[in-house]
Amino acid sequence: MSPVITDIVNNIVNFIQLYGPWLGFLIIILESILPFLPLFVFIALNVEAFGVILGFLISWSATIVGCLISYFFFRYLLGKKIDIYINKNKTKKNSKRLVKIIKMIKNIKFSTLVLIMALPFSPAFAINIACGITNVNFKKFFLSLLISKVSIIYFWGFIGTSLIDSIMDITILFRVVIMLLVAFFISKYVMKKYDIE
């Protein structure tokens, strides 16, 4: 890393530290609402500013809060409009196709949802919107977030110095696969214990 970039990163980390964990929390929530912002940068900054454990907890809890805001926003804003559209156009071809898509998303298995959310490159914002507008069961969505976001925060916060290094390093890829498998098996256990489907 060049000295100029190191200075910029250090200045940003110092700024975040100055305003405390709330700023670290806020920037992650902001990223959940504005998907063009780079999540991996904010997570890495939180880990750098507050240490491994606190940086992880701030990023994990803020990601969950941001995803919930997105989910509820689209559930109550667009979900009702889509329901009205479907009820008005029950016989139209587009409406029938939309109903099929909504059913497919709404009936997605809990373990599948966890796995999709746990993938480091999955479009979290699009998943939040899809779950919100199709009225995916809140309990299913919330528990999926709790389990899956652990691997996302781990991947972006603790793995390597750069994205390229992380992708090229076989041990890092192995760790991510292990995290995904753990998330999958935890989701299966939670699904049985809490009767989610």
N, C-alpha and C positions, 0 to 999 in steps of 0.2 A: 504494500500500500504506500502510495507516495506521501511525502510529508504534508502537502497541501490538503489532501483528502483526510489524513490523520488529524490535522488541526480542525478541519470542519466537523468531523465526527466528534472529537473531544469537546468542541464548543457546544454542539447540540446536546451531548450527554450532560455537560455542566448545566445547560439551560433547563433540561428536564429535571435534574437533581435539585436545582434551585427551587422549582415549584412543587417538587415532591411527587409522590405516587399518583396523586389525582390527575396531574398532567399526563403521566404515562397511561393511566386508565382512559382518559378522555381521547387521546389520539388513537387508541385502538378502537374505541366505540365509533369514532369519526370514520375510520377506515371501513368498518362494517356497514356504514350507511353510504359512504362514497367509495365504491369498489375500485376506482381508478388509482386510489392511494395504495402504496406498496406495503402490505401487511408485514412481510418479512423484515423490512427496514425498521418498522416501529417495534416489533417484537425484539429484534436484535438490540435496538437502542434501550429498551426497558431492561433487558438482561444486563447490558453493559452499565446502565445507570444505577440499578438497584440490586444487582447480584442475581445469582442463578435462581434461588428460591423465590424471593420477593418479585423479581422480574417476571418469572414464570407465572406466579399467582395473579399478578396484576394483568398480564396479557391474557391469561386463560379466562379469568372472570369478566374482563372487559369485552373479550370476543363473544362470550355467551350473552352478555347484556346487549351488545350491538346487534347480534343475530336475532334476539328476541324482539328488539325494537322494530327491526326490519320485518319480521314475521307478523307482528301485530298490526303494523302500519298497512301492509298489503292485504292482510286478512280482512281488516275492517274497511279499508278504502276501496280496494279493487275486488275483493271476494264477493261482496254484496252486489256490485255492479255486474259481475259475471253471472251470478245467480239470476238476476233480473233479466239479463240478456237471454240466458238459456230458457227461462220460463216463458219469455215472449216469443221465442223462435224455436219452439220444441220440434216442429216438423222440418225445419231447414237442415240441409246437409252439414253446413259448418257447425251448427249447434250440436248435432249428433256427434260429430268428430271431437268437438270440444269436451263433451260429456265423457267420451271414451278416455281422452287424455287425462282429464281430472280424476276419473276413477282409478286409472293406472297409477297416478302420483299418490292419490289418497290412500290406496291400498298397498303401497310399497312396504315390503317387509322391514321390520325394525332393524334387523341385522344388516340388511342391504343399505338402508338409509345411513346407519352408523359408518359403514365402510365407505360409502360415497363421500360423506362429510369428512372422513379421516384422511382422505387422499390429499397430499400436500398441494396439488395443482387443481383441485376441484373448485369450480366457481361458486364460492360460498354465498355470494349475493344472489345469484340465480336460484340456488337451492332454497334460500330463505323466502324469496318471492314465490317460487313454485309451491312450497309448503304452506305459505300464507294464503295465497289466492285459492288453493284447492282445499283449504280448511283441514289440513292434516291434523290429526289428533294432537293437542298441545302436549300431553304427557309423553307421547312418542317422540315428538320434536325436541322437547326439552331434555329428556334423557339421552337422546342421540347426541345432542350438543355436548352434554356433560362428558360423555365417553369419548367422542371423536375429537374434540378440540385439544385433548391432551397430546395426541400425536402431532397435530398441526403445530402447536406451540413448541413442542420438543424439536420438530424438524426445523422450524425457522429460527428458533432461539438458541439452540445448542449445537447445531451441526455445522462444522467447518467454518471457514472464513468467508467463503463466497458461494454463490449458487453453483457455479461451474465445478468448483472443488467438491462440493457436496454430491453432485450428480456423478462425477468421475470416480469418487472413492467408494470401492465395493463394500467396505465395512460400514459406511454410512447408509448405503442402500440396504444392506442386510439389517441394520438397526431399524430402519423405517419399515421394512417388511415385517419384522418381529412386532413392532408397535401396532401395525395394522392387524396382524393376527390376534394380538392381545385384545385390541378394540373389538374385533369380530367375536371372539369367545366371551368377552364380558357382555357384549350386547345379547348374545344367545342366553346367557345366564339371567340377565335382567329381564329379558323377554319372557322367560318362563316364570321367574319369581313374581313379577308384577303383572303378568297376563296382558302383555302389550302385543298388538298386531294390527 
